[in-house]
Amino acid sequence: MYENCTCALLSFLLELVFMFDSLLTTASICIFNKIVAQAAAKTLTPVVLELGGKCPTYIDRDCPSDLKVVANRVVWGKTLNAGQTCIGVDYVLVHNDVKEKFCEEVKQALERMYTSNPKNSGLARIATVDQAKRLKSLIEEAENCVVW
């Protein structure tokens, strides 16, 4: 029910203030179809839906010797807004020579930024139960591919 109220309110607000020549949105398909497209259609406003792409990170053995800086940047970029950004790191490819050191630096960066207890951290939260379930299933599916 809460989600329906939120969608209805957002739809109403978009219709109320929809006075754009065009609109660029990065909304999910669900939100786009339910809210943005419907509001834009009522005023014939052109819309571009940007869904993002893959954003891998490659760390070679010749990467700067300070992997702490690299790990901080990767963790920050991935955890910004719960990872819901178009430029968030999707996955990291690490040269075998620096893999262990990099993984250790990532663990330390996570603890520095968000403490060892994520429930008490400043981490953004996943907005809906459905999205949390979807993410949980992705993690379980990839369990054998994850280093830690």
Secondary structure, DSSP 8 states (H G I E B T S, - for coil): -HHHHHHHHHHHHHHHH---S-EEE---HHHIIIIIHHHHHHTT--EEE------EEEE-TTS-S-HHHHHHHHHHHHHGGGG-STTS--EEEE-TTTHHHHHHHHHHHHHHHH-S-GGGS-----S-HHHHHHHHHHHHHTGGG---
